[in-house]
Amino acid sequence: MLKTLLVIAVGFLPSLISLWAIRKTHARSRLRMRQAAMNFPAVQGRQNLRPVEGDRY
């Protein structure tokens, strides 16, 4: 009985590690996207300081 439970636990271990890594990666990417969104208006404001030249044609 103990061997059967050990085999089942070892069988679930790779999928649990994979699930944990995926969740950690998603959390990290959400944090980076949030930081990029917070920094975007400041970058956009600096880029709009120079005048835009009109089309001559």
N, CA, C and O atoms as a GROMACS GRO file, in nm:
protein
  228
    1MET      N    1   0.082  -0.120   0.000
    1MET     CA    2   0.000   0.000   0.000
    1MET      C    3   0.086   0.126   0.000
    1MET      O    4   0.056   0.222  -0.071
    2LEU      N    5   0.192   0.125   0.080
    2LEU     CA    6   0.280   0.241   0.088
    2LEU      C    7   0.352   0.266  -0.044
    2LEU      O    8   0.373   0.380  -0.085
    3LYS      N    9   0.391   0.156  -0.110
    3LYS     CA   10   0.457   0.169  -0.240
    3LYS      C   11   0.364   0.230  -0.344
    3LYS      O   12   0.407   0.310  -0.427
    4THR      N   13   0.238   0.195  -0.339
    4THR     CA   14   0.140   0.249  -0.433
    4THR      C   15   0.123   0.399  -0.412
    4THR      O   16   0.119   0.475  -0.509
    5LEU      N   17   0.113   0.443  -0.289
    5LEU     CA   18   0.100   0.586  -0.260
    5LEU      C   19   0.226   0.663  -0.300
    5LEU      O   20   0.218   0.777  -0.347
    6LEU      N   21   0.342   0.599  -0.282
    6LEU     CA   22   0.467   0.663  -0.322
    6LEU      C   23   0.473   0.679  -0.473
    6LEU      O   24   0.518   0.783  -0.522
    7VAL      N   25   0.430   0.580  -0.548
    7VAL     CA   26   0.428   0.587  -0.694
    7VAL      C   27   0.332   0.697  -0.740
    7VAL      O   28   0.363   0.772  -0.833
    8ILE      N   29   0.216   0.706  -0.678
    8ILE     CA   30   0.119   0.810  -0.712
    8ILE      C   31   0.176   0.948  -0.682
    8ILE      O   32   0.163   1.040  -0.762
    9ALA      N   33   0.240   0.963  -0.565
    9ALA     CA   34   0.299   1.093  -0.528
    9ALA      C   35   0.410   1.132  -0.624
    9ALA      O   36   0.418   1.248  -0.664
   10VAL      N   37   0.495   1.038  -0.661
   10VAL     CA   38   0.603   1.067  -0.755
   10VAL      C   39   0.545   1.099  -0.893
   10VAL      O   40   0.603   1.179  -0.967
   11GLY      N   41   0.434   1.038  -0.928
   11GLY     CA   42   0.369   1.065  -1.056
   11GLY      C   43   0.312   1.206  -1.063
   11GLY      O   44   0.315   1.268  -1.169
   12PHE      N   45   0.261   1.257  -0.952
   12PHE     CA   46   0.203   1.392  -0.950
   12PHE      C   47   0.309   1.501  -0.931
   12PHE      O   48   0.282   1.618  -0.960
   13LEU      N   49   0.425   1.466  -0.884
   13LEU     CA   50   0.527   1.566  -0.853
   13LEU      C   51   0.569   1.651  -0.973
   13LEU      O   52   0.576   1.773  -0.957
   14PRO      N   53   0.598   1.596  -1.091
   14PRO     CA   54   0.638   1.682  -1.204
   14PRO      C   55   0.529   1.779  -1.247
   14PRO      O   56   0.558   1.894  -1.282
   15SER      N   57   0.403   1.735  -1.245
   15SER     CA   58   0.296   1.825  -1.284
   15SER      C   59   0.276   1.936  -1.182
   15SER      O   60   0.244   2.049  -1.220
   16LEU      N   61   0.295   1.908  -1.055
   16LEU     CA   62   0.284   2.013  -0.952
   16LEU      C   63   0.397   2.114  -0.964
   16LEU      O   64   0.375   2.234  -0.947
   17ILE      N   65   0.517   2.066  -0.992
   17ILE     CA   66   0.630   2.157  -1.011
   17ILE      C   67   0.608   2.244  -1.134
   17ILE      O   68   0.637   2.363  -1.132
   18SER      N   69   0.556   2.185  -1.240
   18SER     CA   70   0.528   2.260  -1.362
   18SER      C   71   0.421   2.365  -1.338
   18SER      O   72   0.435   2.478  -1.383
   19LEU      N   73   0.316   2.329  -1.268
   19LEU     CA   74   0.209   2.424  -1.236
   19LEU      C   75   0.262   2.539  -1.153
   19LEU      O   76   0.225   2.655  -1.176
   20TRP      N   77   0.347   2.510  -1.057
   20TRP     CA   78   0.405   2.614  -0.973
   20TRP      C   79   0.492   2.708  -1.057
   20TRP      O   80   0.487   2.830  -1.038
   21ALA      N   81   0.572   2.653  -1.148
   21ALA     CA   82   0.658   2.736  -1.233
   21ALA      C   83   0.576   2.824  -1.328
   21ALA      O   84   0.610   2.940  -1.350
   22ILE      N   85   0.468   2.769  -1.382
   22ILE     CA   86   0.382   2.847  -1.471
   22ILE      C   87   0.317   2.962  -1.396
   22ILE      O   88   0.313   3.074  -1.446
   23ARG      N   89   0.267   2.936  -1.278
   23ARG     CA   90   0.202   3.043  -1.198
   23ARG      C   91   0.303   3.152  -1.161
   23ARG      O   92   0.270   3.270  -1.162
   24LYS      N   93   0.425   3.112  -1.129
   24LYS     CA   94   0.528   3.208  -1.093
   24LYS      C   95   0.564   3.294  -1.215
   24LYS      O   96   0.584   3.415  -1.202
   25THR      N   97   0.574   3.233  -1.331
   25THR     CA   98   0.605   3.306  -1.454
   25THR      C   99   0.493   3.403  -1.490
   25THR      O  100   0.521   3.515  -1.532
   26HIS      N  101   0.369   3.362  -1.476
   26HIS     CA  102   0.256   3.449  -1.505
   26HIS      C  103   0.253   3.569  -1.410
   26HIS      O  104   0.226   3.682  -1.452
   27ALA      N  105   0.280   3.544  -1.283
   27ALA     CA  106   0.282   3.653  -1.186
   27ALA      C  107   0.394   3.752  -1.219
   27ALA      O  108   0.374   3.873  -1.208
   28ARG      N  109   0.509   3.701  -1.259
   28ARG     CA  110   0.621   3.788  -1.295
   28ARG      C  111   0.588   3.870  -1.420
   28ARG      O  112   0.621   3.989  -1.426
   29SER      N  113   0.525   3.808  -1.518
   29SER     CA  114   0.491   3.881  -1.640
   29SER      C  115   0.382   3.985  -1.613
   29SER      O  116   0.386   4.093  -1.672
   30ARG      N  117   0.286   3.955  -1.526
   30ARG     CA  118   0.185   4.055  -1.490
   30ARG      C  119   0.249   4.174  -1.420
   30ARG      O  120   0.211   4.289  -1.445
   31LEU      N  121   0.347   4.148  -1.334
   31LEU     CA  122   0.417   4.256  -1.266
   31LEU      C  123   0.494   4.342  -1.365
   31LEU      O  124   0.492   4.465  -1.355
   32ARG      N  125   0.561   4.281  -1.461
   32ARG     CA  126   0.636   4.358  -1.561
   32ARG      C  127   0.542   4.439  -1.649
   32ARG      O  128   0.574   4.553  -1.683
   33MET      N  129   0.428   4.383  -1.687
   33MET     CA  130   0.332   4.458  -1.768
   33MET      C  131   0.275   4.576  -1.689
   33MET      O  132   0.255   4.683  -1.745
   34ARG      N  133   0.249   4.557  -1.561
   34ARG     CA  134   0.199   4.665  -1.477
   34ARG      C  135   0.303   4.776  -1.465
   34ARG      O  136   0.269   4.894  -1.472
   35GLN      N  137   0.429   4.738  -1.448
   35GLN     CA  138   0.535   4.838  -1.439
   35GLN      C  139   0.550   4.913  -1.571
   35GLN      O  140   0.572   5.034  -1.571
   36ALA      N  141   0.539   4.843  -1.682
   36ALA     CA  142   0.549   4.908  -1.813
   36ALA      C  143   0.432   5.003  -1.834
   36ALA      O  144   0.450   5.111  -1.891
   37ALA      N  145   0.314   4.964  -1.791
   37ALA     CA  146   0.197   5.051  -1.806
   37ALA      C  147   0.210   5.175  -1.718
   37ALA      O  148   0.166   5.283  -1.757
   38MET      N  149   0.270   5.160  -1.603
   38MET     CA  150   0.288   5.276  -1.514
   38MET      C  151   0.393   5.372  -1.570
   38MET      O  152   0.382   5.493  -1.550
   39ASN      N  153   0.492   5.321  -1.640
   39ASN     CA  154   0.598   5.405  -1.694
   39ASN      C  155   0.566   5.460  -1.831
   39ASN      O  156   0.633   5.553  -1.876
   40PHE      N  157   0.465   5.408  -1.899
   40PHE     CA  158   0.436   5.449  -2.036
   40PHE      C  159   0.396   5.596  -2.048
   40PHE      O  160   0.450   5.662  -2.137
   41PRO      N  161   0.307   5.652  -1.966
   41PRO     CA  162   0.271   5.793  -1.984
   41PRO      C  163   0.391   5.887  -1.968
   41PRO      O  164   0.398   5.989  -2.036
   42ALA      N  165   0.483   5.855  -1.881
   42ALA     CA  166   0.601   5.940  -1.863
   42ALA      C  167   0.687   5.938  -1.989
   42ALA      O  168   0.737   6.042  -2.031
   43VAL      N  169   0.704   5.822  -2.048
   43VAL     CA  170   0.783   5.810  -2.171
   43VAL      C  171   0.711   5.880  -2.285
   43VAL      O  172   0.774   5.949  -2.365
   44GLN      N  173   0.581   5.864  -2.294
   44GLN     CA  174   0.504   5.925  -2.401
   44GLN      C  175   0.508   6.078  -2.388
   44GLN      O  176   0.516   6.148  -2.489
   45GLY      N  177   0.503   6.128  -2.268
   45GLY     CA  178   0.509   6.272  -2.246
   45GLY      C  179   0.642   6.331  -2.289
   45GLY      O  180   0.645   6.441  -2.345
   46ARG      N  181   0.749   6.262  -2.265
   46ARG     CA  182   0.882   6.310  -2.306
   46ARG      C  183   0.896   6.308  -2.458
   46ARG      O  184   0.966   6.393  -2.514
   47GLN      N  185   0.833   6.213  -2.524
   47GLN     CA  186   0.847   6.203  -2.669
   47GLN      C  187   0.768   6.311  -2.741
   47GLN      O  188   0.803   6.348  -2.853
   48ASN      N  189   0.663   6.363  -2.680
   48ASN     CA  190   0.578   6.462  -2.745
   48ASN      C  191   0.629   6.605  -2.726
   48ASN      O  192   0.559   6.698  -2.766
   49LEU      N  193   0.744   6.625  -2.670
   49LEU     CA  194   0.795   6.760  -2.646
   49LEU      C  195   0.840   6.829  -2.774
   49LEU      O  196   0.826   6.950  -2.785
   50ARG      N  197   0.893   6.756  -2.871
   50ARG     CA  198   0.938   6.820  -2.994
   50ARG      C  199   0.821   6.837  -3.090
   50ARG      O  200   0.733   6.752  -3.095
   51PRO      N  201   0.819   6.945  -3.166
   51PRO     CA  202   0.706   6.970  -3.256
   51PRO      C  203   0.703   6.871  -3.373
   51PRO      O  204   0.807   6.824  -3.419
   52VAL      N  205   0.584   6.841  -3.416
   52VAL     CA  206   0.564   6.749  -3.528
   52VAL      C  207   0.560   6.832  -3.656
   52VAL      O  208   0.482   6.926  -3.668
   53GLU      N  209   0.644   6.794  -3.753
   53GLU     CA  210   0.646   6.866  -3.880
   53GLU      C  211   0.530   6.819  -3.967
   53GLU      O  212   0.497   6.700  -3.971
   54GLY      N  213   0.468   6.914  -4.038
   54GLY     CA  214   0.356   6.881  -4.122
   54GLY      C  215   0.401   6.816  -4.253
   54GLY      O  216   0.519   6.822  -4.288
   55ASP      N  217   0.309   6.756  -4.323
   55ASP     CA  218   0.338   6.692  -4.451
   55ASP      C  219   0.342   6.799  -4.559
   55ASP      O  220   0.249   6.878  -4.569
   56ARG      N  221   0.446   6.803  -4.637
   56ARG     CA  222   0.462   6.907  -4.740
   56ARG      C  223   0.386   6.876  -4.867
   56ARG      O  224   0.361   6.966  -4.947
   57TYR      N  225   0.350   6.753  -4.888
   57TYR     CA  226   0.292   6.714  -5.016
   57TYR      C  227   0.143   6.698  -5.008
   57TYR      O  228   0.080   6.666  -5.108
   0.00000   0.00000   0.00000
